[in-house]
Amino acid sequence: FSQNSDFFLRILTLKSELKKKFTCGCRYVSKAAPKTQLEYDYDGPSMKTSVPGPRSQNVGAVNFFCNYEESRGNYLVDVDNNRMLDVYTQISSIPIGYNHPALLKLMANPNHLSTLVNRPALGILPPENFPDKLTESLLSVSPSGMTRVQTMACGSCSNENAYKAMFIWYRNKERGHNMPSDEDVSTCMINKAPGCPDLSILSFNGGFHGRTMGCLATTHSKAIHKLDVPSFDWPMAPFPRLQYPLEEFTRENAQEEARCLEETEDVIVKWRQKGNPVAGIVIEPIQAEGGDNHASPDFFKGLRNIARKHGCAFHVDEVQTGGGATGKYWAHEHWGMDDPADIVSFSKKLLTGGYYHKDELQPYRIFNTWMGDPSKNLLLAEVLNVIRRENLLEEVTRSGKALLNGLYDLQAQYPGILSRARGQGTFCAIDICDDATRNSILLKARDKGVLLGGCGDRSIRFRPALIFKEYHVHIFLNIFNDVLAEHK
Ligand SMILES: Cc1ncc(COP(=O)(O)O)c(C=O)c1O
C-alpha cells in the first residue's frame, strides 16, 4: 500500500499546500455575501491564456484538456493552468466539487481498495455488503412511494432499461399474469408481435432522455442527436411553453398547460385506437437539454392523473434534475405529491445510474454485465453524508435565490440581450437574444474564468455543484456582467 499511503499523506497536507500556493486576492467580494471560504476551494478564477490554451489547441470536439489533480472545489483547472469557476460541472454531474477532501479520504482507505479494483457482474455476483451500501446510499433518498432501486451505468442505459420494465409490466397487466404464451416466445425471436408487441412510450416536444435507440426515440431536443438513426413510431405530446415573468402571465400559462394536458390525453387515445397503445409516459421535471423549460406542479399532477386514468406507467427522468440542485434531492418533490411516479431514473450527480421503481415494476428480465458499479455507491454514500453534514440543500436554496435575483437584475440592465430568467435552486437558466450572441457570451465568459453551458436554441444554463455558495454567485455575476457589457 505504499503508493496509497503517499496519496493519503498528500491529502493530509492539502490544506497547508492550498494556503501556501493560493493566497491571491479574489476579484470580487460581495458585501451582501461575506466570503466564508471553503478550505478546499480556490479564491477565485485565474486565467493565464484564452481557452483552449496552447496545450489544448486543435482538439476537435473536446473543449480543452483538464488537470483534475489541481482542480479543487468549484474550480476546474486546465492543462494551461487556467483556473475557471465551474458553473457547468461536467454537464451537471459533479455533486460536491472537485477533489472534495471527504471523497479523497474515502478513496485512500485501504479497506476500499478491493471495491475499486474488482468490478463485479452485479446481477449475478454482488459483493456481500452491496445491499447495505444501497441502503446507505440510494435507498436513503428514495422518492416517495418507492423502496426499490435498480442500479445501472449511465443515464441512457437507466432510461433504456426503465422503458423495458414499463413494457414488460404493461404486457403482464394485459395477460393478467406473467407467463408468456408459446406464440409470444416464438414471435419475439423474429421481431414480430405479439412477442415483440406494438407498444409505445409517450414523450414530450423538447425532451431529452439520452441517445441510445429507445431513448433517442423519446428525445426531441435537437435534430443533430437523431439524424440518420432509425426510430420507433412513438407519440410525442406538447410540453408547455411558459411566458415570463410568471406572475404576469398566470392566466395564459394555466391555459397553455391545460392545452398541453388535453393534447396529451388525445394522443394517448389516438395511439390506442391505432393499435400502438402508450405503455408509459416519460418526462423531465425541468426539460434541461431542451432549453430549461419549466411547468407548474399542477401540470405534473394533471399528467400523473392522465397516466393513471389510461393505465400508462409514469416515468420521471431525473437524470439531470436529481441530486439536490433544485434545493431538494428530487425536483419532483416540488410537486408535493405522495405518489409522484412509477419510475424515477437518475445518474449524473448520483454518480451511478439507475432507477427507482414501484414493486409492480419488478426488473426480473432487466440485466446486463455490470448493472452499475459498487465503487460509485461507496462514493455516493459519502457525498450524501457531506450533503447532510453541511446542509447543502439549504445552501443551494440560498445560493439559488441569490443567483436568480442577480439574473433578474442583469435582465433589467440588459433587456436587449437577456430574457426569461428562471430556475429552481441553483438549477437556473436565462435566454439570450440569439444563438450567435449566446455562443459568443459562453466563449467570452470562459476566457474570463467562468465555465457555463448552453441548452435549447439560445439559453444559458447554470449547473454549479452543491457547494456553490453565495459568494461564488457574486464572483460569477460580476464576471457575467463584464461579459454582457462587452455585448451591449
Ligand atoms: C434528462 C436526461 N436524461 C438522460 C440523459 C442521458 O444521460 P447519459 O448522458 O448519462 O446517457 C441526460 C443527459 O444529459 C439527461 O439530461
The ligand as an SDF file (V2000), in Angstrom:
LIG
                    3D

 16 16  0  0  0  0  0  0  0  0999 V2000
  -32.7510   14.2450  -18.5440 C   0  0  0  0  0  0  0  0  0  0  0  0
  -31.6700   13.3760  -19.1210 C   0  0  0  0  0  0  0  0  0  0  0  0
  -31.9230   12.0710  -19.3690 N   0  0  0  0  0  0  0  0  0  0  0  0
  -30.9790   11.2620  -19.8620 C   0  0  0  0  0  0  0  0  0  0  0  0
  -29.7200   11.7100  -20.1400 C   0  0  0  0  0  0  0  0  0  0  0  0
  -28.6910   10.7840  -20.7050 C   0  0  0  0  0  0  0  0  0  0  0  0
  -27.7080   10.5210  -19.7610 O   0  0  0  0  0  0  0  0  0  0  0  0
  -26.2790    9.9900  -20.2330 P   0  0  0  0  0  0  0  0  0  0  0  0
  -25.6210   11.1100  -20.9610 O   0  0  0  0  0  0  0  0  0  0  0  0
  -25.5860    9.6310  -18.9420 O   0  0  0  0  0  0  0  0  0  0  0  0
  -26.5170    8.7930  -21.0810 O   0  0  0  0  0  0  0  0  0  0  0  0
  -29.3960   13.0570  -19.9000 C   0  0  0  0  0  0  0  0  0  0  0  0
  -28.0530   13.5720  -20.2040 C   0  0  0  0  0  0  0  0  0  0  0  0
  -27.7750   14.7320  -20.2550 O   0  0  0  0  0  0  0  0  0  0  0  0
  -30.3990   13.9180  -19.3720 C   0  0  0  0  0  0  0  0  0  0  0  0
  -30.1660   15.2080  -19.1380 O   0  0  0  0  0  0  0  0  0  0  0  0
  1  2  1  0
  2  3  1  0
  2 15  2  0
  3  4  2  0
  4  5  1  0
  5  6  1  0
  5 12  2  0
  6  7  1  0
  7  8  1  0
  8  9  2  0
  8 10  1  0
  8 11  1  0
 12 13  1  0
 12 15  1  0
 13 14  2  0
 15 16  1  0
M  END
$$$$
